[in-house]
Amino acid sequence: MKILVKAAAAVGLLALAACNNTATENKADAIEANGANVAENLEEAAENMTNDQAAEATENKADAVRESTEEKADAVREGNGSVESNVSGM
C-alpha cells in the first residue's frame, strides 16, 4: 500500500511537470522525482534490515535525501542552482 501511494504521488508530480512546460520547472521537478525515488529505495532497504540502528540510520539518510533534493529543486527554480544536480552522488 505504501508503494502504491508513493507511485501515485510520483505520477501526480510527473503530470504536474507536463503542465508546467518551462525548462527550469521541468528540471526542478526531475530533481525532486529523482530524490523521491532514491529516498523510497532507502526506506524500503531500511524496512528489510534486521539491525535497528542501521535501519534508523538508513531512514535518516532517506529524510536527508528528500530535504536536500527539495533544496536543490528550489535553488533551480530561483535560478541559484545548477540544473545538473545529481542525487545519485549522495
TASUL-V399782 format. One record per helix or strand. SS is the DSSP state (~ for helix, > for strand). FROM is the first residue (numbers start at 1). TO is the last residue. If there is no record, write none. Layout:
ss:SS from:FROM to:TO
ss:SS from:FROM to:TO
//
This chain:
ss:~ from:2 to:19
ss:~ from:23 to:47
ss:~ from:52 to:78
ss:~ from:87 to:89
//
